[in-house]
Amino acid sequence: MSSTISGGIAIIGVGHHLPLYVESNEELCRGLAVTPEWIVEKTGIQRRYLAGPGDTASAFAGQAASRALAMAGITAAQVDLIIGCTFSADYIFPPLSAKLHQDLGVKGAQIFDLQANCSGVVTGLTAASDRMFRDDSVRYALVVGVELCSRYVDRSDVNTAIYLSDGAGAIVLGRCDAGHGIRSSAFYTDSSNYESVRMRGGGSSFPVRGRALDPTIDSMEMNGLATWKQAITHLPAVIRRCCEKSGITSKDVDFFIFHQANLRLIEYLVCKTGIGLERTYTNVQEIGNSGSASIAIALSEAVHKGLVKPNSLLMLAGVGAGFNFAASLWRWLPHNLETAT
């Protein structure tokens, strides 16, 4: 029977996986009417990782999850909850989390996929920690963000091809003392621009059966200006609300990991909020926008680089299509995760 428990829920392991193939701006621009310099000027992105023909979202997720479990020092048999955060799973159903459960060799456990687009991992971590707070039989939770965006991108469409990339990031949650782990979360949705970022083909309103492939429907569509306006309007407010729930201000946060959508957008946000680039980590310039995977990948890299310090306050924040906004605040464990395992 479920019961409310004392103590905290902390990140105890992280891992990520990227494809082998790296596409430079020079390669991409052979099919676009823009220059590599223009892409860097507008987005800061210099290259992106793209999955090969035989790659799968579940395999990427499994690679990232195995690394996160190893860092956490636990086995798959100890995992009681798997949340897959993705909009590009292997199949429409069954859920990717079920395939991950099978591939890792997890026994029993709860699984589900969560589709909040690029804010999925922040949302998934909050959902997982809420479950763990309520039910002491959930010992460890695995949250994985994974995307194969390239499978849905028209490589001649400058609005999507310059940004989107592939990869996976995984995070393991475990129990800790009450002074560490997740402190608060905040969410907000503004659906007034619902159609601005979308993938219609394959949905029940645009089924694949009975029609020919249509690039205008069967590829991802993005309105960059609408995304920019939504992000600069609502993401700072969600971060502020998340801080207020813990009785602090953004000045008290030691480190930030944002959704890696666009380097220029991150630069604008940190300038607007007074955070400063020295208090965040970016990899979008080298990796591109990997959708639901981006925050988990960036966190994994930052942890492995020793940028997230023991006892520091960490903010994870992202924006997803729809548009939905998510932020969560964490008191990092009082030891270095990498050297502790």
C-alpha positions as CSV (number, residue, x, y, z in Angstrom):
1,M,0.0,0.0,0.0
2,S,1.3,3.4,-0.9
3,S,2.4,5.8,1.8
4,T,3.9,9.3,2.0
5,I,7.6,9.0,2.9
6,S,10.2,11.3,4.5
7,G,13.5,12.2,3.0
8,G,14.3,13.4,-0.5
9,I,14.5,12.2,-4.1
10,A,17.8,12.9,-5.9
11,I,19.5,12.4,-9.2
12,I,22.0,9.6,-8.6
13,G,23.1,8.7,-12.1
14,V,23.2,10.2,-15.6
15,G,24.3,9.0,-19.0
16,H,23.9,9.9,-22.7
17,H,24.4,8.4,-26.2
18,L,24.9,10.2,-29.5
19,P,25.0,8.8,-33.0
20,L,28.2,8.2,-34.9
21,Y,27.5,10.5,-37.8
22,V,28.1,14.2,-37.4
23,E,26.7,16.6,-40.0
24,S,28.5,19.9,-40.4
25,N,26.9,23.2,-41.6
26,E,28.9,22.9,-44.8
27,E,27.4,19.6,-45.6
28,L,23.8,20.6,-44.7
29,C,24.1,23.8,-46.8
30,R,24.7,21.9,-50.0
31,G,20.9,21.5,-50.1
32,L,19.9,24.8,-48.6
33,A,19.8,28.4,-49.8
34,V,21.7,29.6,-46.8
35,T,25.3,29.7,-45.7
36,P,27.1,28.0,-42.8
37,E,27.9,31.4,-41.4
38,W,24.2,32.4,-41.5
39,I,23.3,29.3,-39.5
40,V,25.8,30.2,-36.8
41,E,24.7,33.8,-36.8
42,K,21.1,32.9,-36.3
43,T,21.4,29.8,-34.1
44,G,25.0,29.3,-32.9
45,I,24.7,25.7,-34.2
46,Q,27.8,24.5,-36.0
47,R,26.9,20.8,-36.4
48,R,24.4,18.2,-35.5
49,Y,24.3,14.4,-34.8
50,L,22.2,12.3,-37.1
51,A,21.1,8.6,-36.6
52,G,22.1,6.1,-39.2
53,P,19.6,3.9,-41.2
54,G,19.8,1.0,-38.7
55,D,19.6,3.1,-35.5
56,T,16.6,3.1,-33.3
57,A,15.3,5.3,-30.5
58,S,15.1,2.3,-28.1
59,A,18.7,1.3,-28.8
60,F,19.8,4.9,-28.1
61,A,17.7,5.0,-24.9
62,G,19.2,1.7,-23.8
63,Q,22.8,2.9,-24.3
64,A,22.1,6.1,-22.3
65,A,20.2,4.2,-19.6
66,S,22.9,1.6,-19.1
67,R,25.5,4.4,-18.5
68,A,23.2,6.1,-16.0
69,L,22.5,2.9,-14.1
70,A,26.3,2.2,-14.0
71,M,26.9,5.6,-12.5
72,A,24.1,5.1,-10.0
73,G,25.7,1.8,-9.0
74,I,22.4,-0.2,-9.4
75,T,21.2,-2.9,-11.7
76,A,18.2,-2.9,-13.9
77,A,16.5,-5.3,-11.5
78,Q,16.3,-2.6,-8.9
79,V,14.4,-0.2,-11.2
80,D,10.7,0.1,-10.3
81,L,9.6,2.9,-12.7
82,I,10.6,3.7,-16.3
83,I,9.4,6.9,-18.0
84,G,10.2,7.4,-21.7
85,C,10.1,11.0,-22.8
86,T,9.9,11.2,-26.6
87,F,7.9,12.1,-29.6
88,S,9.9,9.7,-32.0
89,A,9.6,6.3,-30.4
90,D,10.2,3.1,-32.4
91,Y,6.4,2.6,-32.8
92,I,3.3,4.6,-32.2
93,F,2.6,1.8,-29.6
94,P,3.6,-0.2,-27.5
95,P,5.5,2.6,-25.6
96,L,9.2,3.0,-25.9
97,S,9.4,2.5,-22.1
98,A,8.2,-1.1,-22.6
99,K,11.0,-1.9,-25.1
100,L,13.5,-0.3,-22.8
101,H,12.1,-2.5,-20.0
102,Q,12.6,-5.6,-22.2
103,D,16.1,-4.6,-23.4
104,L,17.5,-3.7,-20.0
105,G,16.0,-6.9,-18.4
106,V,13.9,-5.0,-15.8
107,K,11.5,-7.3,-13.9
108,G,8.0,-6.0,-13.0
109,A,8.1,-2.2,-12.5
110,Q,5.7,0.5,-13.9
111,I,6.3,1.9,-17.3
112,F,4.8,4.7,-19.4
113,D,5.8,7.2,-22.1
114,L,5.3,11.0,-21.5
115,Q,4.9,13.3,-24.5
116,A,5.6,16.9,-23.5
117,N,7.9,17.5,-26.4
118,C,11.2,19.2,-25.5
119,S,10.2,19.8,-21.8
120,G,9.5,16.1,-21.4
121,V,12.5,15.2,-19.2
122,V,11.8,17.9,-16.7
123,T,8.1,16.8,-16.6
124,G,9.2,13.2,-16.4
125,L,11.5,13.8,-13.5
126,T,8.8,15.6,-11.6
127,A,6.3,12.8,-12.3
128,A,8.8,10.2,-11.2
129,S,9.8,12.0,-8.0
130,D,6.1,12.5,-7.1
131,R,5.6,8.7,-7.5
132,M,8.6,8.0,-5.3
133,F,7.5,10.4,-2.6
134,R,4.1,8.7,-2.5
135,D,5.1,5.1,-2.7
136,D,8.1,3.7,-0.8
137,S,8.0,0.5,-2.9
138,V,9.4,2.5,-5.8
139,R,13.1,2.2,-5.0
140,Y,14.6,3.7,-8.2
141,A,13.2,5.5,-11.2
142,L,14.7,5.7,-14.7
143,V,13.8,8.7,-16.8
144,V,15.0,8.7,-20.4
145,G,14.7,11.4,-23.1
146,V,15.4,10.2,-26.6
147,E,14.7,11.5,-30.1
148,L,15.4,10.5,-33.7
149,C,14.2,13.9,-35.1
150,S,16.1,13.4,-38.3
151,R,13.5,10.7,-39.4
152,Y,10.9,13.4,-39.6
153,V,12.8,16.4,-41.0
154,D,12.8,17.6,-44.6
155,R,16.5,18.2,-45.2
156,S,15.6,21.0,-47.6
157,D,13.5,22.9,-45.0
158,V,15.7,25.6,-43.4
159,N,13.2,26.0,-40.6
160,T,13.9,22.5,-39.2
161,A,17.0,21.0,-40.8
162,I,19.4,23.5,-39.3
163,Y,18.3,22.8,-35.7
164,L,17.2,19.2,-35.2
165,S,19.4,16.3,-34.2
166,D,19.3,12.8,-32.6
167,G,20.4,11.3,-29.3
168,A,19.4,10.1,-25.9
169,G,20.0,11.1,-22.3
170,A,19.0,9.1,-19.1
171,I,18.7,10.0,-15.5
172,V,18.3,7.7,-12.5
173,L,16.5,8.9,-9.4
174,G,17.1,7.4,-5.9
175,R,16.4,8.3,-2.3
176,C,18.5,10.8,-0.2
177,D,18.3,12.9,2.9
178,A,15.6,15.5,3.1
179,G,18.0,18.4,2.5
180,H,18.9,17.3,-1.0
181,G,17.3,16.3,-4.3
182,I,14.3,17.9,-5.9
183,R,13.1,21.1,-4.1
184,S,10.3,22.3,-6.3
185,S,8.8,22.3,-9.8
186,A,6.7,24.7,-11.8
187,F,4.7,24.4,-15.1
188,Y,2.8,26.6,-17.4
189,T,1.0,26.2,-20.8
190,D,0.1,28.8,-23.4
191,S,-1.7,27.0,-26.2
192,S,-2.5,30.1,-28.2
193,N,0.3,29.0,-30.7
194,Y,-0.6,25.3,-30.7
195,E,0.0,24.9,-34.4
196,S,3.4,26.7,-34.5
197,V,5.5,23.5,-33.9
198,R,3.9,20.3,-35.1
199,M,4.2,16.9,-36.7
200,R,0.8,16.0,-38.2
201,G,1.5,12.9,-40.3
202,G,0.8,9.6,-38.6
203,G,-1.6,11.2,-36.2
204,S,-5.3,10.1,-36.2
205,S,-6.3,13.3,-38.0
206,F,-3.7,12.6,-40.7
207,P,-3.3,8.8,-40.8
208,V,-0.7,7.2,-43.1
209,R,-3.2,4.6,-44.6
210,G,-5.1,5.6,-47.7
211,R,-2.9,8.4,-48.9
212,A,0.4,9.1,-50.5
213,L,3.4,10.5,-48.7
214,D,2.9,14.3,-48.4
215,P,6.1,16.3,-47.3
216,T,3.9,19.2,-46.1
217,I,2.2,16.9,-43.6
218,D,4.7,14.1,-43.0
219,S,7.6,16.3,-41.9
220,M,8.1,18.4,-38.8
221,E,7.1,22.0,-39.0
222,M,8.5,24.8,-36.9
223,N,7.7,28.5,-36.6
224,G,11.0,29.8,-35.1
225,L,9.7,33.3,-34.4
226,A,6.6,32.0,-32.5
227,T,8.9,29.7,-30.5
228,W,11.3,32.5,-29.6
229,K,8.4,34.8,-28.5
230,Q,6.9,32.1,-26.4
231,A,10.2,31.1,-24.7
232,I,11.3,34.6,-23.8
233,T,7.8,35.5,-22.5
234,H,7.0,32.4,-20.3
235,L,10.2,30.5,-19.5
236,P,11.7,33.3,-17.2
237,A,8.3,33.4,-15.3
238,V,8.2,29.7,-14.8
239,I,11.8,29.7,-13.5
240,R,10.9,32.5,-11.1
241,R,7.8,30.6,-9.9
242,C,9.9,27.5,-9.3
243,C,12.3,29.5,-7.2
244,E,9.6,31.2,-5.3
245,K,8.2,27.8,-4.2
246,S,11.6,27.1,-2.6
247,G,11.8,30.6,-1.0
248,I,14.7,31.7,-3.2
249,T,15.4,33.9,-6.3
250,S,17.2,33.0,-9.5
251,K,20.3,34.7,-8.1
252,D,20.5,31.9,-5.5
253,V,20.6,29.2,-8.2
254,D,24.2,28.0,-8.8
255,F,23.7,26.3,-12.2
256,F,21.2,26.1,-15.0
257,I,20.6,23.5,-17.7
258,F,18.2,24.8,-20.4
259,H,16.6,22.9,-23.3
260,Q,19.2,23.2,-26.1
261,A,17.0,24.7,-28.8
262,N,19.1,27.6,-30.0
263,L,22.3,29.1,-28.6
264,R,21.1,32.7,-29.4
265,L,17.9,32.0,-27.5
266,I,19.8,30.8,-24.4
267,E,22.1,33.8,-24.6
268,Y,19.0,36.1,-24.7
269,L,17.3,34.3,-21.8
270,V,20.4,34.5,-19.5
271,C,20.9,38.1,-20.4
272,K,17.2,38.9,-19.8
273,T,17.1,37.1,-16.4
274,G,20.6,38.3,-15.3
275,I,21.8,34.7,-14.9
276,G,25.0,34.9,-16.9
277,L,26.4,32.3,-19.3
278,E,29.0,31.3,-16.7
279,R,26.2,29.7,-14.7
280,T,24.9,27.4,-17.4
281,Y,26.2,24.8,-19.8
282,T,25.4,24.7,-23.5
283,N,26.1,22.0,-26.1
284,V,23.6,23.0,-28.8
285,Q,26.4,24.5,-30.9
286,E,28.1,21.1,-31.1
287,I,25.1,18.8,-30.9
288,G,22.1,20.7,-32.2
289,N,18.5,20.5,-30.8
290,S,17.8,16.9,-29.8
291,G,14.3,17.6,-28.6
292,S,13.2,15.7,-25.5
293,A,16.8,14.3,-25.1
294,S,18.5,17.7,-25.0
295,I,18.2,18.6,-21.3
296,A,19.2,15.0,-20.2
297,I,22.2,15.0,-22.6
298,A,23.4,18.5,-21.5
299,L,23.0,17.5,-17.8
300,S,25.0,14.3,-18.4
301,E,27.8,16.2,-20.1
302,A,27.9,18.9,-17.4
303,V,28.1,16.3,-14.7
304,H,30.9,14.4,-16.4
305,K,32.8,17.7,-16.9
306,G,32.5,18.4,-13.1
307,L,30.4,21.5,-13.7
308,V,27.6,20.6,-11.2
309,K,29.1,21.0,-7.8
310,P,28.3,19.1,-4.6
311,N,25.5,20.9,-2.6
312,S,24.8,23.3,-5.4
313,L,21.3,24.4,-6.5
314,L,20.6,23.2,-10.0
315,M,17.7,24.4,-12.2
316,L,16.5,22.4,-15.2
317,A,14.2,24.4,-17.5
318,G,12.6,23.8,-20.9
319,V,10.0,24.7,-23.4
320,G,8.0,22.2,-25.5
321,A,5.6,22.4,-28.4
322,G,2.1,23.3,-27.5
323,F,3.5,25.5,-25.9
324,N,4.3,24.1,-22.5
325,F,7.0,25.2,-20.0
326,A,8.7,23.3,-17.2
327,A,11.3,24.0,-14.5
328,S,12.5,22.0,-11.6
329,L,15.0,22.9,-8.8
330,W,17.4,20.4,-7.3
331,R,19.9,20.5,-4.4
332,W,22.7,18.4,-5.8
333,L,24.1,15.6,-3.6
334,P,27.0,16.5,-1.3
335,H,29.4,14.3,-3.3
336,N,30.5,14.1,-6.9
337,L,28.4,11.5,-8.7
338,E,31.1,10.4,-11.0
339,T,33.8,9.8,-8.4
340,A,31.3,8.2,-6.0
341,T,30.6,5.2,-8.3
